[in-house]
Amino acid sequence: MKKTAIITCYKNAGKIEENIKKLKSLGYEIIISVDEPENDILRIIKDYNLKATISEKRRGKVKAINDAIKISTGDFILFLDSDTVVDDPTIIEDEIKRSDVVAVVIEVDGKTIFEKLVNIDYLNMHVIAKLASRFNSCLGVNGACFAVKKSVLEDVGFFREMITEDFDFGLRISGKYKFSVVGRAKTSAPAKLKEWLMQRERWAIGGVEALLKNHHIFANPKLFIPAFFIFFPAFVNFIIEILVNELFGKIISSILFLSPILPSKLALSILMALWSYLILESFLSSFITFLIWAIIVIFLSQKLYHRIDAKLLPIYFFLYSPLWMLLCSYALVRYVYAYIRGETIEVENWVVSKDF
């Protein structure tokens, strides 16, 4: 089986030389697809005598990878981002013989709090991918590192011009081709809030776009609903709070309605007791929900050998996850509004596709 690795870059070489040394020794055809290349990456292409598609202007990732696919000769293609390093490509090679699409487990190689929080996201992606593979389905692939048989790419018409082309591709092949999850790769992640917000705005808007264009995925609730709660644990707590507050709101309203016929001290005492209990119950329900979720996350991380910083789970649950959920909600409203007006959404520092 012939094998090709396509590494996409924007400006700088990143970590591609580390990948090249591994892949060349295993007989891979390596193609570098780079926009606005700096001297370092041009040197690497020349030194290692690599195939390349080079654009002096930014054409966008979709066009960059599609251009590279057209000149590839492998029976399967391993896709890599320039900031990602694959651990052992032979594991992926063995699996692609049995599958059509192989998602590679991604871990964040970083030390800052934000990088460690993103790594919990990547654990969630790992869990969702494993769950999807059990149902012979797919809820997206991580474009940082994954492998596909070239025949599958030709069948589906390569990658579409989407903000999150990898997520869209995974939804398109769901249930039609055999999907599996193996291997490991390490990638970089935003280290600061501003960088994270920029990345997540792109992910959120692109995710909404992909889901609405692949709405068939909603016909599989046994996969979609668990995946939603895995990725947004704060939503579980949000639903519980709504139900509890609604119940106690009705009780308090009933007591207020009956207050004219109740002794004032008794009515006030009941209302104060209910209000105090509501505050305490809200705290307890949040804590219990978090505790159950944290135990499950730690168990899954150990079972899947996906290292996370457990000390950051409270921050993830109470701050990070709600913020991520709000960003996605905002993206949904923004996308629908733009769709109704016939407008195209553009995200900062990202190009979908440009021809020159």
C-alpha positions as CSV (number, residue, x, y, z in Angstrom):
1,M,0.0,0.0,0.0
2,K,1.5,3.3,-1.1
3,K,1.4,6.0,1.6
4,T,1.4,9.8,1.4
5,A,1.7,12.4,4.2
6,I,0.4,15.9,3.5
7,I,1.7,18.6,5.9
8,T,0.0,22.0,5.7
9,C,1.8,25.1,6.9
10,Y,1.2,28.8,7.0
11,K,4.4,30.9,6.9
12,N,6.7,29.0,9.3
13,A,7.9,25.4,9.4
14,G,6.6,24.7,12.9
15,K,7.5,21.1,13.8
16,I,7.4,19.6,10.4
17,E,11.1,18.5,10.3
18,E,10.5,16.2,13.2
19,N,7.7,14.5,11.3
20,I,9.7,14.4,8.1
21,K,12.5,12.4,9.7
22,K,10.0,9.8,11.0
23,L,7.9,9.6,7.8
24,K,10.8,9.4,5.4
25,S,12.3,6.4,7.2
26,L,9.0,4.6,6.8
27,G,8.8,5.3,3.0
28,Y,6.2,8.0,2.9
29,E,5.7,10.3,0.0
30,I,5.8,13.7,1.8
31,I,4.0,16.7,0.4
32,I,4.4,20.2,2.0
33,S,1.5,22.5,1.2
34,V,2.5,26.0,2.4
35,D,1.1,29.6,2.1
36,E,3.4,32.6,2.3
37,P,6.5,30.5,3.1
38,E,9.4,31.8,5.1
39,N,13.0,30.9,4.2
40,D,13.2,28.1,6.8
41,I,10.4,26.0,5.3
42,L,11.7,26.5,1.7
43,R,15.1,25.3,2.9
44,I,13.5,22.1,4.4
45,I,11.7,21.4,1.2
46,K,14.9,21.7,-0.8
47,D,17.1,19.8,1.7
48,Y,14.8,16.8,1.9
49,N,13.8,17.0,-1.8
50,L,10.1,17.1,-1.0
51,K,7.1,17.5,-3.2
52,A,5.3,20.8,-2.4
53,T,2.5,23.1,-3.4
54,I,3.6,26.7,-2.6
55,S,1.5,29.8,-2.7
56,E,3.1,33.3,-2.2
57,K,-0.3,34.5,-1.0
58,R,-2.6,33.0,1.5
59,R,-5.1,30.7,-0.3
60,G,-6.5,29.0,2.8
61,K,-6.2,25.6,4.3
62,V,-9.0,24.0,2.2
63,K,-7.4,24.9,-1.1
64,A,-3.9,24.1,0.2
65,I,-4.8,20.5,1.2
66,N,-6.9,19.9,-1.9
67,D,-4.0,21.1,-4.1
68,A,-1.7,18.6,-2.3
69,I,-4.2,15.7,-2.7
70,K,-4.2,16.2,-6.5
71,I,-0.5,15.5,-6.7
72,S,-0.4,12.7,-4.2
73,T,0.2,9.1,-5.3
74,G,-0.5,7.2,-2.0
75,D,-3.4,4.8,-1.5
76,F,-4.0,6.5,1.8
77,I,-3.1,10.0,3.1
78,L,-1.9,11.0,6.5
79,F,-2.8,14.7,7.1
80,L,-0.8,16.7,9.6
81,D,-0.7,20.3,10.7
82,S,2.7,21.9,11.0
83,D,2.3,22.3,14.8
84,T,1.5,18.6,15.3
85,V,3.9,15.7,15.8
86,V,2.7,12.1,15.2
87,D,4.0,9.6,17.7
88,D,4.0,6.3,15.8
89,P,2.8,6.3,12.2
90,T,3.0,2.5,11.9
91,I,-0.1,2.1,14.2
92,I,-2.1,4.3,11.8
93,E,-0.8,2.4,8.8
94,D,-1.9,-0.9,10.3
95,E,-5.4,0.5,11.1
96,I,-6.0,2.1,7.7
97,K,-5.8,-1.4,6.1
98,R,-8.9,-2.3,8.1
99,S,-10.7,1.1,8.0
100,D,-11.5,3.9,5.6
101,V,-10.9,6.9,7.9
102,V,-8.7,6.9,11.0
103,A,-8.9,9.6,13.6
104,V,-5.7,10.0,15.6
105,V,-5.9,10.8,19.3
106,I,-4.6,14.3,19.9
107,E,-3.0,15.6,23.1
108,V,-1.9,19.1,23.8
109,D,1.8,19.6,24.4
110,G,1.7,22.7,26.7
111,K,2.2,24.0,30.2
112,T,-0.1,27.0,30.5
113,I,-3.5,26.8,32.1
114,F,-5.3,27.4,28.8
115,E,-3.3,24.7,27.1
116,K,-4.2,22.3,29.8
117,L,-7.9,23.2,29.6
118,V,-7.8,22.7,25.9
119,N,-6.3,19.2,26.5
120,I,-9.5,18.4,28.4
121,D,-11.4,19.3,25.3
122,Y,-9.3,16.9,23.4
123,L,-10.1,14.2,25.8
124,N,-13.7,14.9,25.1
125,M,-13.0,14.6,21.4
126,H,-11.3,11.3,22.1
127,V,-14.3,10.0,24.0
128,I,-16.7,11.1,21.3
129,A,-14.7,9.6,18.5
130,K,-14.5,6.3,20.3
131,L,-18.2,6.4,21.0
132,A,-18.9,7.2,17.3
133,S,-16.7,4.3,16.1
134,R,-18.8,1.9,18.2
135,F,-21.9,3.0,16.2
136,N,-20.1,2.9,12.9
137,S,-20.5,6.6,12.7
138,C,-18.4,9.8,12.9
139,L,-18.9,13.2,14.5
140,G,-15.9,14.9,12.8
141,V,-12.2,14.4,12.7
142,N,-9.5,16.6,14.2
143,G,-7.6,18.1,11.2
144,A,-4.4,18.3,13.2
145,C,-3.7,14.6,12.4
146,F,-5.9,11.9,10.7
147,A,-5.7,9.4,7.8
148,V,-8.0,8.7,4.9
149,K,-7.9,6.3,2.0
150,K,-7.6,8.3,-1.2
151,S,-10.5,6.5,-2.8
152,V,-12.8,7.9,0.0
153,L,-11.5,11.4,-0.8
154,E,-12.2,10.9,-4.5
155,D,-15.7,9.6,-3.7
156,V,-16.7,12.6,-1.6
157,G,-15.0,15.2,-3.8
158,F,-12.2,16.1,-1.4
159,F,-12.7,18.8,1.2
160,R,-15.4,21.4,0.9
161,E,-14.9,25.1,1.2
162,M,-15.8,25.3,4.9
163,I,-14.4,27.1,8.0
164,T,-14.0,23.8,9.7
165,E,-13.4,21.5,6.8
166,D,-12.3,18.6,9.0
167,F,-15.5,18.6,11.1
168,D,-17.5,18.8,7.9
169,F,-15.6,15.9,6.3
170,G,-16.2,13.7,9.3
171,L,-20.0,14.4,9.2
172,R,-20.1,13.7,5.5
173,I,-18.5,10.2,5.8
174,S,-20.5,9.3,8.9
175,G,-22.2,5.9,8.4
176,K,-20.9,5.5,4.9
177,Y,-17.3,4.4,5.5
178,K,-15.5,2.5,8.3
179,F,-14.2,4.9,10.9
180,S,-11.8,4.0,13.8
181,V,-9.6,5.8,16.4
182,V,-6.0,4.8,17.0
183,G,-2.5,6.3,17.6
184,R,-1.3,9.4,19.3
185,A,-0.1,12.9,18.2
186,K,0.9,16.0,20.2
187,T,-0.2,19.5,19.1
188,S,0.0,23.0,20.3
189,A,-3.0,25.0,21.6
190,P,-3.8,28.7,22.4
191,A,-1.8,29.7,25.5
192,K,-3.7,33.0,26.2
193,L,-7.4,34.0,26.4
194,K,-7.3,36.2,23.3
195,E,-5.8,33.4,21.2
196,W,-8.3,30.9,22.5
197,L,-11.3,33.2,21.8
198,M,-10.1,33.7,18.2
199,Q,-9.7,30.0,17.7
200,R,-13.1,29.1,19.4
201,E,-15.0,31.7,17.4
202,R,-13.8,30.0,14.3
203,W,-14.6,26.5,15.7
204,A,-18.0,27.6,16.8
205,I,-19.1,29.3,13.6
206,G,-17.6,26.6,11.5
207,G,-19.2,23.9,13.6
208,V,-22.6,25.5,13.3
209,E,-22.2,25.8,9.5
210,A,-21.1,22.1,9.2
211,L,-23.9,20.8,11.4
212,L,-26.6,22.7,9.5
213,K,-25.2,21.5,6.2
214,N,-25.1,17.9,7.5
215,H,-28.3,17.9,9.4
216,H,-28.7,14.2,8.8
217,I,-26.6,13.7,11.9
218,F,-29.5,14.8,14.1
219,A,-31.3,11.6,13.0
220,N,-28.9,9.7,15.2
221,P,-29.8,11.0,18.7
222,K,-28.2,8.0,20.5
223,L,-24.9,9.4,19.4
224,F,-25.5,13.1,19.0
225,I,-27.1,13.7,22.4
226,P,-24.4,12.0,24.5
227,A,-21.7,13.7,22.5
228,F,-23.3,17.1,23.2
229,F,-23.3,16.5,26.9
230,I,-19.8,15.2,26.9
231,F,-18.6,18.3,25.1
232,F,-20.7,20.7,27.1
233,P,-21.0,19.4,30.7
234,A,-22.1,22.8,31.9
235,F,-25.4,22.3,29.9
236,V,-26.4,19.5,32.2
237,N,-26.1,21.7,35.2
238,F,-27.9,24.5,33.3
239,I,-30.9,22.2,32.7
240,I,-31.1,21.0,36.3
241,E,-31.0,24.6,37.5
242,I,-33.9,25.6,35.2
243,L,-36.0,22.6,36.4
244,V,-35.3,23.3,40.1
245,N,-35.9,27.0,39.8
246,E,-39.1,26.5,37.9
247,L,-40.4,24.1,40.6
248,F,-39.6,26.4,43.4
249,G,-40.8,29.4,41.5
250,K,-44.2,27.8,41.3
251,I,-44.2,26.9,45.0
252,I,-43.2,30.5,46.0
253,S,-45.8,31.9,43.7
254,S,-48.5,29.7,45.3
255,I,-47.5,30.8,48.8
256,L,-47.5,34.5,47.8
257,F,-51.0,33.9,46.3
258,L,-52.2,32.4,49.6
259,S,-50.4,34.9,51.8
260,P,-53.5,37.1,52.4
261,I,-55.2,34.1,54.2
262,L,-52.0,33.0,56.0
263,P,-50.6,34.6,59.1
264,S,-47.9,37.1,57.9
265,K,-45.2,35.7,60.1
266,L,-45.9,32.1,58.9
267,A,-46.0,33.2,55.2
268,L,-42.7,35.1,55.6
269,S,-41.1,32.3,57.5
270,I,-42.1,29.8,54.8
271,L,-40.8,32.1,52.0
272,M,-37.5,32.7,53.7
273,A,-37.1,29.0,54.3
274,L,-37.8,28.1,50.7
275,W,-35.5,30.9,49.5
276,S,-32.7,29.6,51.7
277,Y,-33.3,26.1,50.6
278,L,-33.3,27.1,46.9
279,I,-29.9,28.8,47.3
280,L,-28.5,25.7,49.1
281,E,-30.1,23.3,46.7
282,S,-28.7,25.2,43.8
283,F,-25.2,25.0,45.3
284,L,-25.6,21.3,46.1
285,S,-27.0,20.3,42.7
286,S,-24.1,22.1,41.0
287,F,-21.6,20.5,43.2
288,I,-23.1,17.0,42.8
289,T,-23.3,17.4,39.1
290,F,-19.7,18.5,38.9
291,L,-18.6,15.6,41.2
292,I,-20.3,13.0,39.1
293,W,-18.9,14.5,35.9
294,A,-15.3,14.8,37.3
295,I,-15.3,11.2,38.4
296,I,-16.4,10.1,34.9
297,V,-13.8,12.3,33.3
298,I,-11.0,11.0,35.5
299,F,-12.1,7.4,34.9
300,L,-12.2,7.9,31.1
301,S,-8.8,9.7,31.0
302,Q,-7.2,6.7,32.8
303,K,-9.0,4.1,30.8
304,L,-8.0,5.8,27.5
305,Y,-4.5,6.7,28.7
306,H,-5.2,10.4,28.0
307,R,-3.3,12.5,30.5
308,I,-5.1,15.6,31.9
309,D,-4.6,17.9,34.9
310,A,-7.4,16.9,37.2
311,K,-6.9,20.1,39.3
312,L,-8.3,22.1,36.5
313,L,-11.6,20.2,36.2
314,P,-13.5,22.8,38.5
315,I,-12.3,25.6,36.3
316,Y,-13.3,23.7,33.2
317,F,-16.8,22.9,34.5
318,F,-17.8,26.2,36.1
319,L,-16.0,28.7,33.8
320,Y,-14.5,27.2,30.7
321,S,-17.4,25.0,29.6
322,P,-20.1,27.7,30.1
323,L,-18.0,30.2,28.1
324,W,-17.5,27.7,25.3
325,M,-21.2,27.0,25.3
326,L,-22.1,30.7,25.2
327,L,-19.7,31.1,22.2
328,C,-21.4,28.3,20.4
329,S,-24.9,29.8,21.1
330,Y,-23.7,33.2,19.8
331,A,-22.3,31.5,16.7
332,L,-25.6,29.8,16.0
333,V,-27.5,33.1,16.2
334,R,-24.9,34.9,14.1
335,Y,-24.8,32.2,11.4
336,V,-28.6,32.0,11.1
337,Y,-28.9,35.8,11.0
338,A,-26.2,36.0,8.2
339,Y,-27.9,33.1,6.3
340,I,-31.3,34.9,6.4
341,R,-29.7,38.1,5.1
342,G,-27.7,36.1,2.4
343,E,-24.4,37.2,3.9
344,T,-21.1,35.3,4.3
345,I,-19.5,35.1,7.7
346,E,-15.8,35.8,7.8
347,V,-13.7,35.0,10.9
348,E,-10.6,36.9,12.0
349,N,-7.2,35.6,10.7
350,W,-8.7,32.8,8.7
351,V,-9.1,32.2,5.0
352,V,-11.5,29.5,3.7
353,S,-10.4,29.4,0.1
354,K,-8.9,31.7,-2.5
355,D,-7.8,31.2,-6.1
356,F,-5.0,33.2,-7.5
